[in-house]
Amino acid sequence: MEKIAKQRRMDNVPEEAEEKDHRDDSDRYRAPALDKGLDILELLAEQRAGLTRAEITKALGRNASEIYRMLERLVARQYVIRSEGGDRYALSLKLFALAHRHPPMERLIAQALPLMQRFADDAEQSCHLTVYDRGNLLVIAQVDGPGAWGIAVRLGARVGLVDTSSGRTLLAWQTPEQRAHMLAEHTKVKGEVAIDHAALAAACEQVREAGFSRKDSQQTFGVTDVTFPVLGPSGQAIAALTCPFLKRIDDYVAPTLDDATNMLRATVQALSMFREEEAQ
């Protein structure tokens, strides 16, 4: 900071002028048509039932003709779909598909799915893989258990960051700076249970010390969420693998919670690119 301030004095350039130059650069490289398209996509991403053209126009504060032209292009490029009646617009699955073509994500999913399937078969439980995405978690892979009944989290679902086993596990294996950034971006999802930062920090510390999270679900009664971090080369969690464990109470002898926990640990160890014991 002292070096920057000194350089400013040497150059005799006021800080206000530098800020103005930065704003001028932002304005200079604006692409209004692109901004309109992105505004529409971001708006529709928050609407499960879609919106009419009039509702989109009102929400964005733009004139009807420019919204009409942009919507027609987004429909033509299959980013947006029009309802059968032609009066409502909603996001298609194209953005979701494009995200899964991204090489690192694609490789992670391709490597994880066979291991997840083996776990599901052996533990007789479902499992799902989540990654951090814009303030919450995104389910990028999911495998059902082999039995006639079970519980599964929908592929592509966004789940809470602070009140889930997956979220706390991902937070536990981040640097303080990265964790602060994630929490600053966080926005509550439907039904998410509030928790203060001190309690969350304590919960993350407990997860880190244990090496995994195992606790009653805060979303569904009778479910025990077991989660392990998938570690990247730097030792930070790049994903979380969770088994929403359901206990059998009939005469069938299924793998126990401890069995499933050990199986999930082995699955994640095969998937992770970093071993904490190797760094010791």
Steps between C-alpha positions, in 0.01 A plus 500: 500500500784744587665424168178573311444825691860605433461426132185714492688790660784462253264496207292779656182311410212543749330182618164640380640530148612137504152390607349709218737339249388157622133596453580636154664169406189311617277724289734483203469122471126470555305271266134602540358211299698248704394671823134471398533130425679430827242702693223283354681175579573606858140610551355175364742296712308615808155412359388137514177561304650743251382851416295668229669747267315785673626383841858480373472845345368649824755323722795618288366848432557478126274564202292217356656494153860442618387228744300334222801490265732368768253230613457382141877459466527316830218268393665445161830411671310271743604679818136587567184299427155637427191337655255316277261793527784730396441741787773398748876462479728284713860383499578186303756242618764629259693700761497200733631280218773749410616515861542124499712515185755713682806270507583505876136443596457235234810313617389516863156360416642231270745386768247519783202318351649146487625538858165637613318212332723246675435669835124505440499130414714400798345730760147464359458877534481793261770765476551836332791725409483877552723793407495864605314722254428871546425503870344157539552140393419332170431125474708385200469122536255268675465122525205307645537203730405156364199444727133556430494820706742774597562873507668700227589864442404616152782543249550869432336606827641793695531427872593714799857587590477554875243247625597187307763238568636556148527877547675487835742240370590713199545804723714307748767427239551854370744773587357774726501738203316257273247417770432870555448546127257208484298631794494851353349358180255279688128547443241294686320224312142404577467366855863557593554515877679816616818470709731769635861516386644398836291181513582425137872545561482263797308243296755518219785457749335186639459359150864575419624332817286189441597481132137473391146599596237263637186656640123488487367675192357847557276455198344154536398309813653153544801562273863504615721695261855365464738723303867487408698769314644430157838671522687666216878516456532794742308322777187714465162337450393517136182297562313312770366145477194436716298193590154580643492181710168327569486229767306183428262393779358184343653150501743574217862526619653792312841669543506712815566872530859426601536268200370768265729761657808284444394422143446870426842581648665247269307637202617856564858391560498344154357819352705765680821636350654588836569301816541693826723227640739546204560861605597404856 
